[in-house]
Amino acid sequence: MVAKIRIDFHVHTKWSYDAFGDFFEISRWARFKGINAVVVTDHNRVTIHKPENINSTLFIPGIELKTPYGHVLGINLQDDLDIKLSKENPLEAIHKVGGFCVLAHPFDSRGNRKIKRLEGIDAIEVLNSSSILFKHNFKLSRAYAKMLNLPETAGSDSHLPSAVGDAFVEVEDNEFLDAMRSIFNGRGKIFGRPTSIMNKIKLNLLRITKIKF
């Protein structure tokens, strides 16, 4: 029997300067929301170096890089990135270690709008729960992905464990590797909602406290 696998493609941990929560806290919320796997996309660093099963949640190596194209997610990395190459050609650096390149929140204020084909981009993040104008950005990002004929991904962009799973991709497969291939072949279904106001308030208060103390 084929199972449904749900993956949150954009999750930050306490190793991102602006995020909070460890793997165990994240896994608790992932299980609560029915998420099977999360991609750890800390800012400009690879936090885990191989897939890890923690508390029945699969943690997948990834990264979020700030690039000339906007923010790019490296998904399912098989090895450490070449630091020099990641600065000179981030997309090549991700592909060199077997990863997929996803253009993150392309129409959010944190990204660059590039209405053209970007060589080396494997998919577009069309749902990002942390986007300020969630519905507006979803509409534009989905149209962008269709224009470029690229697969869609979704992620919570969570900086708090309680926001994990607010957006995810669902695919029917029995094995994780097959599920990942299916998603990047355009066979995944995206689901998502905006991060709650309470989570946004809590995150901002934690950030203020972190800076003050």
C-alpha positions in Angstrom: 0.0 0.0 0.0 1.4 3.4 -1.0 1.7 5.9 1.9 1.3 9.6 2.0 4.6 11.4 2.9 4.5 15.0 4.1 7.6 17.2 4.0 8.1 20.7 5.3 10.8 22.0 3.0 11.9 25.1 4.9 12.6 24.8 8.7 15.1 26.8 10.8 16.6 25.6 14.1 18.3 27.4 17.0 21.5 27.4 14.8 20.0 30.2 12.7 20.7 33.5 14.3 17.1 34.5 14.3 15.4 31.2 15.2 14.7 29.1 18.2 14.2 25.4 19.0 16.1 22.2 18.9 15.5 19.0 16.9 13.5 17.3 19.6 11.1 20.3 20.0 10.7 20.5 16.2 10.0 16.8 15.9 7.3 17.0 18.6 5.4 19.7 16.6 6.0 17.9 13.3 4.4 14.7 14.7 1.5 16.7 16.1 0.8 18.2 12.7 1.3 14.9 10.8 4.6 15.9 9.1 6.9 13.0 8.3 10.0 14.9 7.4 11.5 18.4 7.6 14.4 20.0 5.7 16.8 21.9 8.0 17.5 25.1 6.1 19.5 27.2 8.6 21.0 30.4 7.3 24.2 30.0 5.4 25.2 26.8 7.3 24.6 23.1 6.9 23.5 22.0 10.4 23.2 18.3 9.8 25.3 16.3 7.4 23.1 13.2 6.8 19.4 12.3 7.2 18.6 11.7 10.8 15.5 10.1 12.3 14.7 11.9 15.6 11.5 11.0 17.5 10.0 9.5 14.3 10.6 12.6 12.3 13.2 12.5 9.4 15.5 15.5 9.4 17.0 16.2 5.9 20.2 18.2 5.3 19.7 21.5 3.7 20.7 25.2 3.8 19.3 28.7 3.0 21.7 30.8 1.1 21.5 34.5 0.4 22.4 34.8 -3.3 22.3 37.4 -6.1 19.0 35.7 -7.2 17.4 36.0 -3.8 17.2 33.3 -1.1 17.9 29.8 -2.4 17.3 26.6 -0.5 19.7 23.7 -0.9 17.6 20.5 -0.4 18.8 17.0 0.5 22.5 17.8 0.5 24.7 14.7 0.3 27.9 16.3 1.5 29.3 19.6 2.9 29.2 22.6 0.5 32.4 24.0 -1.0 32.4 27.4 0.9 34.3 29.3 -1.8 32.1 27.9 -4.6 28.9 28.6 -2.6 29.8 32.2 -2.7 30.9 32.3 -6.3 28.2 30.0 -7.8 25.7 28.9 -5.1 23.5 26.8 -7.4 26.5 24.9 -8.8 27.7 24.3 -5.2 24.4 22.8 -4.2 24.2 20.6 -7.3 27.8 19.4 -6.8 26.8 17.7 -3.6 23.7 16.1 -5.0 21.2 18.7 -3.7 18.2 20.4 -5.3 18.0 24.2 -5.7 14.7 25.9 -4.7 14.1 29.6 -5.1 12.6 30.7 -1.8 9.7 33.2 -1.4 10.5 34.9 -4.7 7.9 37.7 -4.3 8.4 38.3 -0.6 10.2 41.5 0.5 13.2 39.3 1.6 13.8 38.0 -2.0 14.5 39.4 -5.4 12.0 39.3 -8.2 13.5 37.7 -11.2 10.8 37.2 -13.8 13.0 35.1 -16.1 14.4 31.6 -16.1 17.2 31.0 -13.7 19.6 28.3 -14.9 20.1 25.7 -12.2 16.8 26.4 -10.2 15.0 23.0 -9.8 11.8 24.3 -8.2 10.0 27.4 -6.8 8.8 27.7 -3.3 5.2 28.8 -3.9 3.9 28.5 -0.4 5.8 30.1 2.5 3.9 30.4 5.8 6.1 33.3 7.0 5.4 35.5 3.9 3.8 38.8 5.0 1.3 38.9 2.1 0.7 35.2 2.1 -2.2 34.9 -0.5 -0.7 37.6 -2.8 2.8 36.0 -2.8 1.2 32.5 -3.3 -0.6 33.7 -6.4 2.4 35.4 -7.9 4.8 32.5 -7.0 2.5 29.9 -8.5 2.1 31.9 -11.7 5.9 32.2 -11.8 6.5 28.5 -11.4 4.0 27.7 -14.1 5.6 30.3 -16.4 9.0 28.6 -15.9 7.4 25.1 -16.0 9.1 24.3 -12.7 7.8 22.1 -9.8 6.3 23.7 -6.7 7.4 23.3 -3.1 6.0 24.6 0.2 7.6 25.3 3.6 6.7 26.9 6.9 9.9 28.9 7.0 9.5 28.3 10.7 11.7 30.0 13.2 9.8 28.5 16.1 9.0 24.8 16.5 5.3 25.5 16.9 5.2 26.9 13.3 6.6 23.7 11.8 4.2 22.1 9.3 2.2 25.2 8.6 3.1 24.5 4.9 4.3 21.2 3.4 4.4 19.0 0.3 2.5 15.8 0.2 3.3 12.9 -2.2 2.3 9.3 -2.4 5.3 7.0 -2.1 6.7 4.3 0.0 10.3 5.4 0.2 11.6 8.9 1.1 14.1 9.0 -1.8 11.3 8.1 -4.3 9.2 10.8 -2.7 11.8 13.4 -3.1 12.3 12.5 -6.8 8.5 12.6 -7.3 8.3 16.1 -5.9 11.0 17.5 -8.1 9.3 15.8 -11.0 6.2 17.9 -10.3 4.1 15.2 -8.7 3.8 16.7 -5.2 0.7 18.4 -3.8 1.2 21.6 -1.8 -0.7 22.7 1.3 -0.2 25.6 3.7 -1.5 28.4 5.8 0.0 31.6 7.2 1.9 31.4 10.4 -0.4 32.5 13.3 -0.3 36.0 14.7 0.5 34.5 18.1 3.5 32.7 16.8 4.7 35.9 15.1 4.3 37.9 18.4 6.1 35.2 20.4 9.0 35.0 17.8 9.5 38.8 17.9 9.5 38.9 21.7 12.1 36.1 21.8 14.2 38.0 19.3 14.0 41.2 21.3 15.0 39.3 24.5 17.9 37.5 22.7 19.3 40.9 21.4 18.8 42.6 24.8 20.4 39.8 26.9 
